[in-house]
Amino acid sequence: MSNADESSTEAAGENKPLGAPRGRRPRIRISCVDQLGTCRCHHGHKPGDVFDFDRDRGKMCAMACHVGFPYIDILRYGGTVPGNEPGTAKFCCPEVDTLNVWLAEIVDE
C-alpha cells in the first residue's frame, strides 16, 4: 500500500460532515432570534422561544416548520447552508405582518 492511499484516507476523515453517523440523526434546536415588523406573531412566537425540533414540533407554527424543514434536513445529513456557520441555518417564517427569524442548530450531546 502506498503513502498516497493513507494520506487520502486521512484527508477524508478531516472533512467529516457535521451531521450524525449513518442511522442516527442529531438533535436540532430551533430558536426565535429576531422579529421583524410591528404586529405580533399570529401563533404567539417571540424572540427567545426555543424548541427541540423532534419533541416540540407540534408547538411551533406550521408555516415556520414548513420553511425550516429543508434547512433542518440539510443539517441532519451533514450539509452546510451557504452564508451560515457550519451546523447552523437561519430562516424566516412567511408571515407577512411579522417575520420571525429562526436559528436552527445541531445540538451536541
C-alpha positions in Angstrom: 0.0 0.0 0.0 1.4 3.4 -0.9 1.6 6.5 1.2 -0.8 8.3 -1.2 -3.6 5.9 -0.2 -3.0 6.6 3.5 -2.9 10.4 3.1 -6.2 10.4 1.1 -7.9 8.4 3.9 -6.7 10.9 6.5 -7.8 13.9 4.4 -11.3 12.4 4.0 -11.6 12.0 7.8 -10.6 15.6 8.4 -13.5 16.8 6.2 -16.1 14.7 8.0 -19.6 16.2 7.7 -21.2 17.7 10.8 -24.3 15.5 10.6 -24.8 12.3 12.5 -23.3 8.9 11.5 -25.5 6.8 9.3 -28.6 5.6 11.2 -28.5 8.3 13.9 -30.0 11.8 13.5 -28.5 14.7 15.5 -30.9 16.8 17.7 -31.8 20.1 16.2 -32.6 23.1 18.4 -34.7 25.9 16.8 -34.7 29.4 18.4 -36.6 32.5 17.5 -33.8 35.1 17.4 -35.5 38.2 16.0 -38.9 39.6 15.0 -39.3 42.0 12.1 -42.4 44.0 11.7 -44.8 45.9 14.0 -47.5 43.2 14.5 -47.3 40.3 17.0 -46.9 36.8 15.6 -50.3 35.2 14.9 -49.0 32.0 16.6 -47.6 33.9 19.6 -43.9 33.3 19.0 -41.4 35.9 20.1 -37.6 36.2 20.3 -36.2 33.9 23.0 -38.6 31.0 22.2 -36.6 27.7 21.9 -37.8 24.3 20.6 -36.4 20.8 20.2 -37.4 20.0 16.6 -38.3 16.4 17.3 -40.0 16.9 20.6 -41.7 20.3 20.3 -42.6 20.3 16.6 -46.4 20.4 17.4 -45.8 23.6 19.5 -44.3 25.5 16.6 -46.2 27.4 13.9 -46.8 25.1 10.9 -45.6 27.8 8.5 -42.2 28.2 10.3 -41.8 24.4 10.4 -42.5 24.1 6.6 -40.0 26.8 5.8 -37.4 25.4 8.2 -37.7 21.7 7.2 -35.4 21.8 4.2 -32.7 23.5 6.2 -33.1 21.1 9.1 -32.8 18.2 6.6 -29.5 19.7 5.2 -28.1 20.0 8.8 -29.2 16.5 9.8 -27.5 14.8 6.9 -24.2 16.6 7.1 -24.7 19.5 4.7 -24.0 23.2 5.2 -26.2 26.1 4.3 -24.3 28.8 2.3 -23.9 32.0 4.3 -24.3 30.3 7.7 -21.9 29.0 10.2 -21.3 25.2 9.9 -24.0 23.4 11.9 -26.5 26.3 11.7 -29.1 27.7 9.4 -31.2 30.9 9.7 -34.6 31.3 8.1 -37.7 33.4 8.3 -41.3 32.4 8.5 -43.5 33.6 5.6 -45.9 35.6 7.8 -46.4 39.0 6.0 -47.2 41.1 9.1 -44.4 39.9 11.3 -41.4 37.9 10.2 -39.9 35.7 12.9 -36.2 35.0 12.3 -35.3 31.4 13.4 -32.0 29.8 14.0 -31.7 26.0 13.6 -28.6 24.4 15.0 -27.2 21.0 15.7 -27.1 20.1 19.4 -24.1 18.2 20.5 -24.9 15.5 23.0 
